[in-house]
Amino acid sequence: MWFFSWTSLPLFFKHKILLKQRNIELILLNNSKREHLFAKIMGFKSFFINQNINVCEHQFRIKPAEKKYDAIYIAAAKQYKRIHLAKLIKRLYIVTYFWPDIRDKNGKWDLHKFEPAIKHADFNNERIDATEINKKLNESKCGLALSKKEGAMLAVMEYLYAGLPVVSTNSIGGRDLYLHPDYSIIVKDNPLAVLNGVNNIISRNINPDIIREKTLEIVEQGRKKFFNLCKELSSDNNEFPDYEQFKSKLWGSPIGLESNRII
């Protein structure tokens, strides 16, 4: 879910009314405490359960690879992603996608045309799959999160599962839940601060296994919270699966909940 705020209300009030007419209660799972409290104040039934619990830890893993890039940014070709803030990072890779699907005369995506400030950066000019994304992650020293506002930013989880520390600007939307100070740094939203943040986090030489393990601990807490909510809402607690069965069914597949990948 995109950041839940005043602009969200007309649509969600409409859904709430339509569902109530069918005797269905609308329940919101909000990505941050701020959104959760706002939703409750506005009269919605809400739980603070971040959507990033659904990102697949099996697709994004730590793999041995030569580090070709100082930073990687998984970001749609959209202004809100503020890709230009990475312009001072010399060894930079952008995993991108375009919607609308705008292509050049050769049928390729042209990120350099979209954002001339990062003309030195490498990027994918067509869609790449999770295996290729994971390869690029493992060829990079850290991940970037530069938007000011969005949803929980699924890409942050892809960085962390691959053992990458994260350089982020201040943001709203829920990604900060997973950005522990042991393996992340929050910087001001200007190119020099982003560059300094990258240099700082790289110099700390953080163990990638620790990053992944701590992230999985936070995810496990969220998944158990979601399990308990589903069990509470179930009409037959006696037949409800135990947590391990529930976890395996929802998140145990090698490709996880495929539709929840950022790309």
N, C-alpha and C positions, 0 to 999 in steps of 0.2 A: 504494500500500500504506500502511495505517495504520502508525504507529510500531511497529517490530518489537522486541519485548521479551519478558520472561518469560511474560506472558500469551498471547503469540502461539504459544508452543512446542507446546502440545498439538495444535492444529489442523495446524500445519505438519509436526510429526512424523508425524501420521496420514497426511497427503498424501504425505509422503516414502516411507512404508512401502507405501502403496497403489500408488504409481507404480513403485516398485522391483519389485513383484510383476508388473508389466507390462513390465519391462525398460526403464523410463523414469527418467532421472535428474532430480530436482528441482533447478532452478537459481534462486536468488533474486537479483533486482536490487534492492539496497537503496538507500534515498534519502540516507543519511548514512554517514559513516565509522564512527560509533559503532554503528549498526545492522549495518553490514557486518562489523565485527570481532566483534560479539556472535554473529552468525549463523555465522561461521567457527569460533568457539570451541565453539559448540553442535553442530558437525559438519555444517553445511550448506555446499554449494557456493554461494558468493556472490560477486557483483561489485558494486562501488560505481558504480552508474549511476542517476542521479536521474530519476524518472518525468516531471519537468517538461520534459524534452526533447521531449515529445509534444504540448505545448500549441501551438496553431496561431498562428503569427506573422502569418498572412495575414488572419485574422478580427479581430485586435486590433492596431490601428494608430493612429498619431498623426493626428488630424484637427483642423482649425481649429474652435474653438467658444468661446463665452462661458463663462467659469468661474463657474458658479453655486454650486459647493460647495467648501468648504475641504478636505473629505475624503470619500472613498467607502470603504465596506467591503462586500466581497462575502462574504456569510456565511450559512450555513444557520441556521435558527431552532433552534439547539441551544445548550445551556449551555456546552459546551466552547469555543464561539466568543467567549465573554465580550464580547458586544455592549455591555453596560453600561459598559465601560471608555471608550466613546466619548461618554458622556453630556454632557460639557462642551463638545463641539464644536458650535457653533451651526448652522453651515451644513453639514449632514451628509446623505449619501444612503446608504441600505443597499440593496444588491441581494441579495435573499434568496430562499429557497425553503423549503418545509415538507415534511418527511417524518418521521412519517406526514403525509399531505396533509390537515391540519386547516384547515377554512375556517369563516368566520362565517355568519350566517343569509342573507347576500347572496351566498354562494359565493365570498368573497374571503379572501385571507390577511390576518391582522391582526397585524402585527409589534408594534404599540404595546401590544396586549394581552399578547403574549408577553413583551415587555421594556418595561415602563412607563418605565424610566429614559431612554429615547430617544424620548419622545412628540413631541418637536419635529422629529424627523428625517423626511425624505421616504423612501419605499420603494415597491417594486413590490408590488401586491397580487395579482398573478398572474404566471405564468411569462413571462419575456421572452427574446427570442432574442439571438444574439451581436451582431447589428447594433445593437440597442437598448442592450445592455450596453456596447458600445464607445462609443456616443453619451454615455452617462452617465459613462464613464471620462474622456472628453475634456472634459466639463463640470466636472471636478473637478481640484483642485490636487495631491492626493496620495492614496495608497492606504493602507489600514490592514490590519495582520495581528496580531490580538490573542489568538489561542489560545496556550495553554501547550504543548499536545501534540496533534499530529494526523499526517497524512501530509505530503507535500511542499508542500501548499497550492497547487493549480493557479492560484488567483486571483492570487497574487503575480506570476505570469508575465503575466497579463492586464493588471495595472497597468503592469508594466515595458515590455511591448510597446507600450502606449499612451503611453509616455514619462512615466509618473508616478513620482515618488520615493515611497519607502515608509517608513512609521512602523511598527515592529514591536516587540512585547515579546520578551523572551528566550523561546526555544522549542526543542523537540526535534521531529524529524520530517523535517528536510531543507530547509526553505525558505531557511535562512540561506546556502546555497550560492550563491544568486543576489543576495544583499543586500550589494552592494559599498558601502563607507563613502562613496564619492563621491556616492551617490544614495539612501542609506538611513540610518536612525537607529534604534538599539535603546534602548528606554525601559523604565522600571520598570512593573510591572503595576498602576497606579492611574490614575484618570481625569485627575488634574492632570498627571501625567507624560506621558500620551498627548496632552493638549491642548498642553503645552509643546513636545512633539516635533513636532506638526503645525505650530505657529507657527515653529519653528526651521527645519524643512525647506522650508516655503514661502518664508521670508525668504532662503533661499540661491538662489532663482531658477535652478534647475538646468536646463540645456538638455535638453529632452525627447529630442532626436535622439541625444545622447550616451548617455542611459539605455538607449534601445532598442538602439543599436549595441553597447554593452558587454554587454548581456544576450545578444544574438545570438552574440557571441564565446564566451561561456560555454556556451551551448546547443550551438554547433558542436563544441566539444570533447567534450561528452557524446555527441553523435550519432556522432561518429567512433569513440568508444570502443565504442559499441553496434554499429556497423558491423563493427569489427574482431573483436568477440566473435562475432557471427553468422557472419562469414567463417571464423573459427577452428573453429566448431562444424559448419560445412557439410561434407557428405560429398563435395562436388565443388568444390574451390576454383577449378578451371579454368573452370567455368561460372558462378561467382558474379559478380554485377554489380559494376562499379566503384562508388566512393563516390557520385559524382554521380547515377548511375542509382538507386542504393539510396535516397539522400536524396529524390530526386524522387518515387519510388514511395510511400514512407512518409509524407513530410511536405510534398510539393509541391502537394497539392490545395488549392484555395481555402478549403475547409472543414476541411482537415487531418484528424486523427484525431478525428472529431466526438465520439466517446464519451468523450474525455479532457477535454472542457470541464468547468469547475466547475459550470456551470448549463446 
